[in-house]
Amino acid sequence: MPETATPPGIDIRFLDTVEEVHRASEVLAEVWGGDRGGMPPNLLRALAHAGNYAVGLYDEERMVGASVAFFAEPAARSMHSHITGVLPDHQSQGLGRVLKRHQQEWALARGVGHITWTFDPLVARNAHFNLRVLGTRVTEYLVNHYGPMDDGVNRGDETDRIMVSWALAAPPVPTPVDERVVASVEIPHDIETLRRETPVDAAVWRAHVREQLVGHLAEGLVIGGFDDARGYLLVPGR
């Protein structure tokens, strides 16, 4: 992962106190449209106390983001990044990358080789960041993975997710060259606006992308990368 300079005044701190845990829960609830059940303080406190990754992102003394990950089974030398969020007024400033770099360094120091997480396949900025910037590898397409969710982001939609694995010490997975690309699956440029303004169109996109990706994967293709114009790039399986 390329070096990312931490902006002035930005700091990452571990959630050591009850007050910090409650503030992190509030921040994540705000990011996800008011849902306070996504990362309740008692669960966050338990995860942090058990030695998992739980941090707050600060701008001076104001917490503006948070990230939580937990360890997988010991033999896997892996952990799962469950939730990471930055408040709207601090988004698009490279802070997600700063958090991921910090998470990478923390994991490597503890003998972790891979970090996994899921993201909504319809969110283009997340696909770009995960596949083009970080160079993660897609491992699964999960249909309606979490079931119904009642937060402001996911309410009324099905929760399809793409699972990725980030090999922390390996070079990023490169975007495949055109000669290897067998098919592509386009996604909307701004699904968040579609959900708010024309939810029927958003539901059509969900069904279309699911049908296309599940079909290609069933044929033995794999998601090899992402292109901002063409969408997901399918290549022959290894």
PEQUI-V936240 format. One record per pair of residues at least 12 apart in sequence whose ideal C-beta (glycine too) atoms are under 10 Angstrom apart, sorted by the first residue. I is the first residue (numbers start at 1). J is the second residue. D is the distance in whole Angstrom. If there is no record, write none. Layout:
BEGIN
i/j/d
I/J/D
I/J/D
END
This chain:
BEGIN
i/j/d
1/97/8
1/100/7
1/101/6
1/104/6
1/105/10
1/133/8
1/134/6
1/135/8
1/166/9
1/168/9
1/171/10
1/172/7
2/97/9
2/101/9
2/133/8
2/134/10
2/172/9
3/101/8
4/94/6
4/95/9
4/96/10
4/97/5
4/98/6
4/99/10
4/100/8
4/101/5
4/102/10
4/133/10
5/94/8
5/98/8
6/94/9
6/95/9
6/97/10
6/98/5
6/101/9
6/102/9
7/59/8
7/90/10
7/93/7
7/94/7
7/95/8
7/98/8
8/59/10
8/60/10
9/58/8
9/59/6
9/60/5
9/61/10
9/62/10
10/57/7
10/58/7
10/59/6
10/60/9
10/64/8
10/65/9
10/90/9
10/93/9
10/94/9
10/95/7
10/98/7
10/99/10
11/55/10
11/56/9
11/57/8
11/58/5
11/59/8
11/60/8
11/61/9
11/98/10
12/55/5
12/56/7
12/57/6
12/58/7
12/65/9
12/66/10
12/67/8
12/95/10
12/98/7
12/99/7
12/101/9
12/102/5
12/103/9
12/106/9
13/55/6
13/56/5
13/57/8
13/58/6
13/63/9
14/48/7
14/53/9
14/54/7
14/55/6
14/56/8
14/106/9
15/41/10
15/44/7
15/45/8
15/47/9
15/48/5
15/49/10
15/53/10
15/54/5
15/55/6
15/56/6
15/63/9
15/66/8
15/67/10
15/68/9
16/48/8
16/49/9
16/54/9
16/56/10
17/45/9
17/48/10
18/41/8
18/42/10
18/45/7
19/41/10
20/41/10
20/44/9
20/45/10
20/48/9
20/54/9
20/55/10
20/56/6
20/58/10
20/63/8
20/66/9
21/39/9
21/40/10
21/41/5
21/42/9
21/43/9
21/44/5
21/45/5
21/46/10
21/47/9
21/48/7
21/49/9
21/54/8
21/56/9
21/66/9
22/40/10
22/41/5
22/42/10
22/44/9
22/45/9
23/41/9
23/56/7
23/62/9
23/63/5
23/66/8
24/39/7
24/41/8
24/44/6
24/45/10
24/48/9
24/54/7
24/55/8
24/56/5
24/57/9
24/63/7
24/65/9
24/66/4
24/67/9
24/68/8
24/83/10
24/85/9
25/37/10
25/38/8
25/39/6
25/40/6
25/41/4
25/42/9
25/43/9
25/44/6
25/45/9
25/66/8
25/68/10
26/39/10
26/41/9
26/63/8
26/66/9
27/39/9
27/56/7
27/57/8
27/62/10
27/63/6
27/64/7
27/65/6
27/66/5
27/85/7
27/86/9
27/87/6
28/40/10
28/44/9
28/65/9
28/66/5
28/67/9
28/68/8
28/83/6
28/84/9
28/85/5
28/86/10
28/87/10
28/151/10
29/85/9
29/151/8
29/152/9
30/64/10
30/85/8
30/87/6
30/88/8
30/152/9
31/64/10
31/65/8
31/66/8
31/83/9
31/84/9
31/85/4
31/86/7
31/87/6
31/88/7
31/91/9
31/151/9
31/152/9
31/153/8
32/83/8
32/85/7
32/149/9
32/150/10
32/151/4
32/152/6
32/153/5
32/154/8
32/155/10
33/150/10
33/151/5
33/152/2
33/153/5
33/154/8
33/155/8
34/150/10
34/151/7
34/152/5
34/153/10
34/155/10
35/149/8
35/150/6
35/151/3
35/152/7
35/153/8
35/154/8
35/155/8
36/151/9
37/149/9
37/150/7
37/151/8
38/82/9
38/83/7
38/85/9
38/149/8
38/150/9
38/151/6
38/153/9
38/154/10
39/54/9
39/66/8
39/68/6
39/82/8
39/83/6
39/85/9
43/68/9
43/82/10
44/66/8
44/68/6
44/82/10
44/83/9
47/68/6
47/69/9
47/70/6
47/71/10
47/82/8
48/68/8
50/70/8
50/71/9
51/70/9
51/71/8
51/110/9
52/68/7
52/69/6
52/70/4
52/71/6
52/79/8
52/80/10
52/82/9
53/67/7
53/68/7
53/69/4
53/70/7
53/71/9
53/79/7
53/80/10
53/81/8
53/82/9
53/102/9
53/103/6
53/106/6
53/107/7
53/110/9
53/112/9
53/115/9
54/66/8
54/67/8
54/68/5
54/69/8
54/70/9
54/82/10
55/67/5
55/68/8
55/69/9
55/84/9
55/99/8
55/102/7
55/103/8
55/106/8
57/84/9
57/85/9
57/86/7
57/87/9
57/90/8
57/95/6
57/96/9
57/98/8
57/99/6
57/102/9
59/87/9
59/89/9
59/90/7
59/93/10
59/95/9
62/87/9
62/90/9
63/87/9
64/85/10
64/86/6
64/87/5
64/88/10
64/89/8
64/90/4
64/91/9
64/93/10
64/95/8
65/84/7
65/85/6
65/86/4
65/87/6
65/90/7
65/91/9
65/95/6
65/96/8
65/98/9
65/99/7
66/83/8
66/84/7
66/85/6
66/86/9
66/87/10
66/99/9
67/81/7
67/82/9
67/83/7
67/84/4
67/85/8
67/86/9
67/96/9
67/99/5
67/100/8
67/102/8
67/103/6
68/80/10
68/81/8
68/82/5
68/83/5
68/84/8
68/85/10
68/103/10
69/81/4
69/82/6
69/83/9
69/84/8
69/103/6
69/106/9
69/107/8
69/112/9
69/115/7
69/116/9
69/117/8
70/82/6
71/107/9
71/110/9
71/112/8
72/112/9
72/114/8
72/115/9
72/116/7
74/111/10
76/112/9
76/113/8
76/114/8
76/116/9
77/107/9
77/110/9
77/111/6
77/112/6
77/113/4
77/114/7
77/168/10
78/107/9
78/112/6
78/113/7
78/114/4
78/115/7
78/116/6
78/165/8
78/166/10
78/168/10
79/103/9
79/106/9
79/107/6
79/110/8
79/112/5
79/113/10
79/114/8
79/115/6
79/116/8
79/117/10
79/168/10
80/114/10
80/115/7
80/116/5
80/117/6
80/118/9
80/163/9
80/165/10
81/99/9
81/100/8
81/103/7
81/107/9
81/115/5
81/116/7
81/117/4
81/118/9
81/164/10
81/166/8
82/116/10
82/117/7
82/118/9
83/117/9
84/96/7
84/99/6
84/100/8
84/103/8
84/117/8
85/99/9
85/153/10
86/98/9
86/99/8
91/125/9
92/125/8
96/125/9
96/126/9
96/129/6
96/130/10
96/133/9
96/134/10
97/129/8
97/133/7
97/134/8
100/115/9
100/117/10
100/129/9
100/130/9
100/133/9
100/134/7
100/166/8
101/134/10
103/115/7
103/117/10
103/166/9
103/168/9
104/134/9
104/166/8
104/168/5
104/169/9
105/168/9
107/166/9
107/168/6
108/168/5
108/169/7
112/168/7
112/169/10
113/165/10
113/166/10
113/167/7
113/168/6
113/169/7
113/170/9
114/136/10
114/137/9
114/139/10
114/164/10
114/165/5
114/166/6
114/167/6
114/168/7
114/169/10
114/170/9
115/134/10
115/136/9
115/164/9
115/165/8
115/166/5
115/167/9
115/168/7
116/136/9
116/137/10
116/139/7
116/140/9
116/163/6
116/164/7
116/165/5
116/166/7
117/130/8
117/136/8
117/161/9
117/162/10
117/163/8
117/164/6
117/165/9
117/166/8
118/130/10
118/140/9
118/142/7
118/145/7
118/146/9
118/159/9
118/160/9
118/161/4
118/162/7
118/163/5
118/164/8
119/131/10
119/136/10
119/161/7
119/162/6
119/163/9
119/164/7
120/145/10
120/153/8
120/154/8
120/157/9
120/159/8
120/160/7
120/161/6
120/162/8
120/187/10
120/191/8
120/192/10
120/206/9
121/138/10
121/141/7
121/142/9
121/160/6
121/161/7
121/162/5
121/185/9
121/187/7
121/191/9
121/205/10
121/206/9
121/209/6
121/210/8
121/213/7
121/223/9
121/226/10
121/231/9
121/232/7
122/157/9
122/160/8
122/162/10
122/187/5
122/188/7
122/190/10
122/191/4
122/192/9
122/194/9
122/195/9
122/202/8
122/205/6
122/206/6
122/208/10
122/209/6
122/210/9
123/153/9
123/162/10
123/187/8
123/188/9
123/190/9
123/191/6
123/192/7
124/186/10
124/187/6
124/188/7
124/189/6
124/190/7
124/191/7
124/192/10
124/226/8
124/228/7
124/231/8
125/189/9
125/190/9
125/191/10
125/192/9
125/228/10
126/162/9
126/164/10
126/191/10
126/226/10
127/162/8
127/164/10
127/187/7
127/223/10
127/225/10
127/226/5
127/227/10
127/228/9
127/231/8
127/232/7
128/226/6
128/227/9
128/228/6
129/226/9
130/162/8
130/164/5
130/166/8
130/226/8
131/162/9
131/164/7
131/172/9
131/173/8
131/175/8
131/223/8
131/224/9
131/225/5
131/226/4
131/227/9
131/232/8
131/233/9
132/172/9
132/173/10
132/174/10
132/175/6
132/225/7
132/226/6
132/227/8
132/228/8
133/172/8
133/226/10
134/164/8
134/166/6
134/172/6
134/173/9
135/164/10
135/166/8
135/167/9
135/170/9
135/171/7
135/172/2
135/173/4
135/174/7
135/175/8
135/225/9
136/162/10
136/163/10
136/164/4
136/165/6
136/166/5
136/167/8
136/172/8
136/173/7
137/163/10
137/164/6
137/165/5
137/166/8
137/167/7
137/170/9
137/172/10
137/173/5
137/222/9
137/223/9
137/224/9
137/225/10
138/162/6
138/163/7
138/164/6
138/165/8
138/173/9
138/213/10
138/217/9
138/222/7
138/223/4
138/224/8
138/225/9
138/226/9
138/232/8
139/162/9
139/163/5
139/164/7
139/165/5
139/222/9
139/223/9
140/161/8
140/162/7
140/163/4
140/164/9
140/165/9
140/217/9
140/223/10
141/160/7
141/161/8
141/162/6
141/163/8
141/209/10
141/210/8
141/213/5
141/214/6
141/216/9
141/217/6
141/223/8
141/232/10
142/159/8
142/160/7
142/161/5
142/162/7
142/163/6
143/158/8
143/159/9
143/160/6
143/161/9
143/210/6
143/213/10
143/214/7
144/157/10
144/158/5
144/159/6
144/160/6
144/161/9
144/206/10
144/210/9
145/158/9
145/159/5
145/160/7
145/161/4
145/162/9
145/163/8
146/158/9
146/159/4
146/160/9
146/161/7
147/159/7
152/195/10
152/196/10
153/192/8
153/195/8
154/195/9
155/195/9
155/199/10
156/195/8
156/199/6
156/202/9
156/203/8
157/191/9
157/195/7
157/199/8
157/202/7
157/203/7
157/206/7
158/203/8
158/206/6
158/207/9
158/210/8
159/206/10
160/206/7
160/207/10
160/209/8
160/210/6
160/213/9
160/214/9
162/213/8
162/223/7
162/226/10
162/232/9
164/223/9
173/224/8
173/225/7
174/224/9
174/225/7
175/224/8
175/225/4
175/226/7
175/227/7
175/233/7
176/222/10
176/223/10
176/224/4
176/225/5
176/227/9
176/233/6
176/234/9
176/235/5
176/236/10
177/224/10
177/225/10
177/233/10
177/235/9
178/227/10
178/230/10
178/233/9
179/235/10
180/224/7
180/225/9
180/233/8
180/234/9
180/235/5
180/236/7
181/221/10
181/224/7
181/225/8
181/227/9
181/230/8
181/232/10
181/233/5
181/234/7
181/235/6
181/236/10
182/216/8
182/219/9
182/220/10
182/221/6
182/222/10
182/224/9
182/233/9
182/234/5
182/235/6
182/236/6
183/212/8
183/213/10
183/215/9
183/216/6
183/219/9
183/221/7
183/230/10
183/231/10
183/232/9
183/233/8
183/234/4
183/235/9
184/212/9
184/216/9
184/225/10
184/226/9
184/227/7
184/229/9
184/230/4
184/231/5
184/232/6
184/233/6
184/234/7
185/208/8
185/209/6
185/210/10
185/211/9
185/212/4
185/213/6
185/215/9
185/216/7
185/223/9
185/226/10
185/230/8
185/231/5
185/232/4
185/233/8
185/234/7
186/205/9
186/208/9
186/209/8
186/212/9
186/227/9
186/229/8
186/230/6
186/231/4
186/232/8
187/205/7
187/206/10
187/208/9
187/209/6
187/212/10
187/213/10
187/226/9
187/230/10
187/231/5
187/232/7
188/201/8
188/202/8
188/204/10
188/205/5
188/208/10
188/209/9
188/231/9
189/228/8
189/229/10
191/205/7
191/206/9
191/209/10
209/231/8
209/232/8
212/231/9
212/232/8
212/234/9
213/231/10
213/232/7
213/234/8
215/234/10
216/232/9
216/234/5
216/235/10
217/234/8
217/237/9
219/234/9
219/236/10
219/237/9
220/234/10
220/236/7
220/237/5
221/233/10
221/234/4
221/235/7
221/236/6
221/237/6
222/234/7
222/235/6
222/236/8
222/237/5
222/238/7
223/235/8
224/236/9
224/237/9
224/238/10
END
